[in-house]
Amino acid sequence: MSKNQSSLINFIKQTIPMNDIEVEEIANTFHFTKIKKNSLFLKENEISDDYFYLQEGVIRFFLYDLEGNEITTDIFTENNIVFEITSFFNRIRSEVNIHAITDCISYRYFL
C-alpha cells in the first residue's frame, strides 16, 4: 500500500464494512493516476472501461445541446467515485463527456 493511498482505503472502509486485508486487496486493484487540467478522459460515443476514486481535483460531466452548447450535468470533487455508470455497466456508448476542470489526483480501476 502506498502512503498516498490512505484516502482511498479510508473511503472504502467508510463505504463497505470489511476487514483490513480485504480493503487493502480492493485498494491494490486501483492504479495511481494524474489527470491534467482540461483533459477529456471519456468522450461521448466511447464506452467507459474505467472508474476513478478522485482524491484531489474537480471533474465535470457535460453533454452538448442541439445548438452545440456544453451543458454541465454533474460536478465531482475530492473523495468521490467518478464514472459513467450506464456506459460502464451496460457496455454502451456514453452520452456524456468527462472533463477535468483542474489537475486531478486519482486512483483508477479499469476492466
SULCORHU-V691698 format. One record per residue. N is the residue number from 0. RES is the residue in one letter. OMEGA is omega in whole degrees, -180 to 180 (NA if undefined). Layout:
BEGIN
N;RES;OMEGA, N;RES;OMEGA
END
This chain:
BEGIN
0;M;177, 1;S;180, 2;K;-178, 3;N;-177, 4;Q;-175, 5;S;179, 6;S;176, 7;L;180, 8;I;178, 9;N;178, 10;F;-180, 11;I;-179, 12;K;-180, 13;Q;-176, 14;T;-174, 15;I;178, 16;P;177, 17;M;-178, 18;N;-175, 19;D;180, 20;I;179, 21;E;179, 22;V;-180, 23;E;176, 24;E;178, 25;I;-179, 26;A;-179, 27;N;175, 28;T;178, 29;F;-179, 30;H;179, 31;F;-177, 32;T;170, 33;K;179, 34;I;-178, 35;K;176, 36;K;179, 37;N;175, 38;S;172, 39;L;-175, 40;F;162, 41;L;179, 42;K;178, 43;E;-179, 44;N;172, 45;E;176, 46;I;-178, 47;S;179, 48;D;-175, 49;D;170, 50;Y;-171, 51;F;163, 52;Y;-177, 53;L;-180, 54;Q;179, 55;E;174, 56;G;-179, 57;V;-179, 58;I;176, 59;R;170, 60;F;175, 61;F;173, 62;L;-179, 63;Y;174, 64;D;-176, 65;L;178, 66;E;179, 67;G;177, 68;N;177, 69;E;177, 70;I;178, 71;T;-178, 72;T;-180, 73;D;173, 74;I;180, 75;F;176, 76;T;-174, 77;E;177, 78;N;177, 79;N;169, 80;I;-176, 81;V;172, 82;F;179, 83;E;-168, 84;I;-177, 85;T;179, 86;S;-177, 87;F;-175, 88;F;-178, 89;N;179, 90;R;177, 91;I;-179, 92;R;-180, 93;S;174, 94;E;-177, 95;V;173, 96;N;176, 97;I;-168, 98;H;176, 99;A;178, 100;I;178, 101;T;167, 102;D;-176, 103;C;171, 104;I;-175, 105;S;171, 106;Y;-172, 107;R;171, 108;Y;179, 109;F;-180, 110;L;NA
END
